[in-house]
């Protein structure tokens, strides 16, 4: 039974720039926005866009991700035909068992795509926070009679050299591609979201795999080869909310933007475009008498007795008497003991902050880092963690780390 379009979701990212947060976790499995994980966004976009067949390509620390996705039921992707499939790299006779690059990852799963014989394949990134209607993108692709289309976003010119850029003419036809150029000719940043005609994707992936000098990467190899052959390539302008949360500061910023949907454009309460997740199933949250909570997202099972301002608290977080939490992202199951001060930081899951410990600090002109504490760690009573610190192991009581 042929399908019009299926999705391939690249979720193998190590997320090395998230340091302590991704030591035991693939980047798409990192918690976000109180009750979600990053991968909930592209999966929900697929469901909301009418795509019901999704291959998820995993490799680095896939256990949490595999368990989380399960049979795809929370996203309504537990189908008899299609549905969600986790596709780890597999040992081949030749001995390669690790995806060599983004293109090689899809190449290793051509037989999966073949099973559905789609007209089009959309390739998605598992590590972006984005609300996007892929059916509108497909409509554009068909109207242009394109063989390859890429979603692009206008970025400020002064930031353009940080991105892969598409140079396009007045009809949105791509004439050139620049990978992080010093002198940008365009401010159209590739979002790493592509639609291919299936026959074109298969042809170019097969040729790329046969080239011993290729890095097997879409940006470095496949797109330049399409350009070389004058293929029909178009840039689709996307204007909604998109954030690549590849760094600690961008992950922190995106969580903070959840608290201000009118200005940021990311509304997690939008009934017309729901973001689905495998929820924690905890009890409701409890805010005690004497607690202070301002402009924060508090999710299931939280227990708050202290002060919480402009912060995102995931499920089951406890803030004890006299503790102060401000401008912070506190992931599930973490405990802030009485008298502790936690500011401008990210705490991973199941962290314990001891009594009267101080984590991070509000930014000044000189200091503007996001302190980060890895999953399952304990910071002892009275310890002091500086504003840029990245904590990978337990911190003793009274100790200082900057």
N, C-alpha and C positions, 0 to 999 in steps of 0.2 A: 504494500500500500504506500504509494509515493506521497511525500509531504511537500508542501510548497517551500517551507524554510525550517531548518533546524538550527539550534544554537550549540556552539562549542565554547565552553567557558574555561579560560586558562586560570587554574587555581593552584598552580604549583609553586607560587611565589614564596621565597624564603623570607622576604621582608627584613633583610639584614639591617636596614636603617631604622627599624623599630626596636633593635637591640634587645633589651631585657624582656620586651613583650612577646617576642617571637622565638624565644629559646626553645620552647616546647610546643609551639603552635605554628601552623601555616598562617601566612598573613590574612588570607580570606576568612579564617576562623577567629580573628581578633574581634572581641566584643566592641559594639558601637551603639551609642545613642540610648543607653539605658536597658534595652531588652533585645537588642539585635546583635547579629554578627555581620561583618562586612559583606559576606556572600549573600545575605538575605536580599540585598538591593538588586544585583543583576538577576537573581532567581525570580524575585517578585516582578521585575520589569518584564521578564519572559512571560509569566502567567498573565499579567495585565495586558500584554501585547498579543495574546493569543498564540504564543509558541508553546507547544506542549512536549517537545522532545529536546532534551538538553543533555549533552555529554560534558561531564565535569572532569577536567584533566588535573590530577593531583600528583605531587611527588614528595615535597618536603614535609615532614611531620604530619602525615595525612590522617592519623588516627582520630583526633578530635573532629576533624572536618567530616570524615566518613561517617562517624557515629552521629554527628549532628544532622547530616543530610538524610541518612537512613533510607527509607523508601520514598522520600519526597512528599509524604502526605501533607505536611503543614503548608506546602506551596501548591497543593492540588496537583502534584506531579507523580502520583502513584497510579500510572496508567498501565493497561494491558499492552497496548501498542504505543511505543514512545515512552514518555515519562522521563525521569531523571536517572542517569547512569554515571556512576563514578568510574573513571577510566585511569587507573594507575599505569605507570610505565611497566611493560612486561619484558622479561628476559627473552631475547631473541636468540636464535641459534648462533648468530654471529657474535653474541656476547654483550651487545649494547643494551643496558637496562635502565638508562637514565635519559630523560628528555634532554637533547643537546641544545635546543633553542625552541622558540615559540613555534616556528614552522615545522620543526622535526616532531614536536609534540602532536600537532594535528596530523602530520604524515603517518605517524605510528598508529593513528586511529582512522585511517581512510576506510577500512573495512566496516567500521561502525557507521560512518556516514553512508556508505554504499548500501547498507541494509535498508535505509529509508529512502534512498534515491531521490533526494530533494532537488528542487530547481535552484535554490539559493541556500547558502550557509552564512550565518552571522557568527562572527568570532568576537567574544567578549572577554573583558578582563575581570578577574575575580577580586581585584583589590582597589576598586573605586567606589565611592559613594555617589550614586547618580540615580536620578529618576528620569527615565527616558522611555518614550513610546517607540518601540522598534518597528511597529507596523507603519508608522509615518515615514521612518527611514527607508523601509522596503518600498513604499509607494514612490518615494523620490528616486530610488535606484531603478525602478521599472520605467518611470516617466522619462528618465534620461537615457534609457536603453543602455545602461552601464554594464560593464563586465566586473567592475570593482568599484565600490564606494567606501569612503571613510568618513566617520563622524568627526567634525572639527569644531573647535571652539575658539572664538576670538579671545586672545590674551593681550594684556598690555604690551606694547612694543618693547618696553625696557626689560620685560621678562621673556621675550620670545626665544632668545638663544638657549633657554633651558629645555626647549621642547623639540620634538620632531615636527617640522613645519611643512604644510602643503601650499605650494604656490599654484593658484588657480586663476583662470581667465573669467570674463564677466558672465559666462554661462556655467560657472562652477566646475569647468573641466580642468583637471589637474595637469599642469605642464611641468612641474618640477617638485622634487622632495628634498628637503634639507634636514639633516639630522643634527640637532643642537649646533647651529652654525654661529660663527662669531659675527657675521654680517647678515642678519635675517632679511630675506626678500618678502616675507609675509608674516602676518601675526595669526595665521590659522593653525592652531596646534592640533595635531592628531590626538584623538582621545583613545587610540588603540582599540577602536570598535570598527569592525570591517564587515561589509557584505560582499560576498563573492558569488558569481555564478558558479555552480558546482563543477561544471566541466573545466572552467578556467582554474579554479582552486586546485583540482586534481592534477591538471597538466603541470602547473608551476611548482607544486610541492614535489611531484615526482622528479622533475628536472633538477630542482634544487638539491634533492637528496642524492642525486647522482654526481653532484659537483663536489669533489673532495676539498675544495678551497672555501666552500660556503660556511658561514656561521649558523646557517639554518634558522634565520631570524626574519620575521616579517619586515621590520623597519630597515634592516641593513641589506637584505637580499631579495625578498619577494617583490616588494614595492619598486625598487630600482629596476628589476627585471621586467616588470609590467610596463614601466615607463619606456624602457629600452625598446620594447616591442610595439610601442604606440597603442596600447590597449585603451579601451574606453573607460577612463577613470574619472570619478567625480567626487567633489567634496560636499558633504551634507552639513549645513550649518545647524548646530545645536545650541539652544539658548537657555536651557533649563539649568538646574543645579548639578554641578559636576566637581568632584574633588578627588584627586589622587592622594590617598592618605598613606603615602609611603614614608613619611618622616614623623617623628614624635610631635613636632610642632604642628604639622598639618592635621594629624589625628586629633590633637587637643583642640585646634581651631574648629574642626568640623563638629566635634561634640559640643563646643560652645555655641556654634551657629544653630544647633537644634533648639536652643533656648530662645531664639529670636527669628521665628519662621517668616515674619512679615518682611524683614530686610534681607535675610540670607537666601530665601527661596527654597529651603528644605523644610517641608512640613510633614512630620511623621504622623500627624493626626488627620491627614487627608483621606476622607472616606471614599473618594473617587479613584484613588490610586494607592491601595493599601500596600503596606510593606508587611509581608508575612514572615513569621519566625517560629522556630520550635521553642515555645515559651517555657519558662522555668516551672510553671505550675505551682508557684508559692502562694502563701496567703497574702492578703492585702498588706499595705504598709501601715505603720503606726507612728504618729508624731505625738510625742508626750507633751503634757502641760509644761510650759517653761522653755520648750524647744523653739528655735527660730528657723524658719525656712523661707527664703526669698528667691524668686526667679530661678527655680531649679527643677530638674526632672527627677522625680523620686519613683522608683519602680517597685514591683511586687516584693513583699517580705522585708522591706527596710524597717529598721527600728531607730528612730531619731530622738535623742534627748538633748543634744547640743545645738550648735548653730551651723546652718548650711546655707551658703549664698552662692548664686550663679554657678551651680555645679550640676553634674550629671551623675546620679547614683544608680548603679545597676542592682539587680535583684539581691535581696538578702544582706545588704550593707547595714552595719550597725555603727551609729555615732553616739558615743556615751556622753554623760553629763559633762558640761564645761568644755567639750571638744569643739574646735572651730574648723570648718571646712569651707574653703572659698576658691572659686575659679578652678575647681578640681574635677577630674574624671576618675571616679572610684568604681572599679569593676567588681563583679559579683562576689558576694561572700566575704568581703573585706571588713575588718573591724578597726574602728578608730577609738582608742581607749580615752578615758576621761582626761581632760586637760591638754590633749595633744592638739597641735596646730598644723593643718594640712592645707597648703596654698599653691595654686598655679602648678599643678602636677598631675601625673597619671599614676594611679596605683593599679597594678594588674589584679587578677582574680585571687581571692583567698589570702590577702596580705593582712598582717596584724601590725598596727602601729601602737607602740606602748604608751603608757601614761606620760603626759608632759613632753613627749617627743615633738620635734619641729621638723616638718618636711617642706622643702621649697620655700619660696618667698615671692611676694608680689614683685613684678618686674620694675626695674628702675632704668634710667638711661644707660647705666653701665652693665647691668645684669638683666638678661632677658631669656633665660633658659626655662625648659619645662623639666622639673625633677621627675624621675621615673623609677618605680620600684617593681621588680619582676614578680611573677606569680608565686604564691605560696610562701613568701618570705616574711620574716618577723623583724621589725625595727624595735630595738629595746627601749625601755623607759628612759626618758630624758636624752635620747640620742638626737643629733642634729644633722639633717641631710640638706646640703646646700642646693641653691636654685638650679644648677645645671647637672646635678649628680645623676648617674645611671647605676642603679643598685642591682647587682646580680646575686649577692649572697646575704645571709642574715647579718644584721648590724647589732652589735652588743649595746647594752644599756649605757648611756652617757657618752658613747663614741661619736665622733664627728666625721662626716664625709662630704667633700665638696667636689 
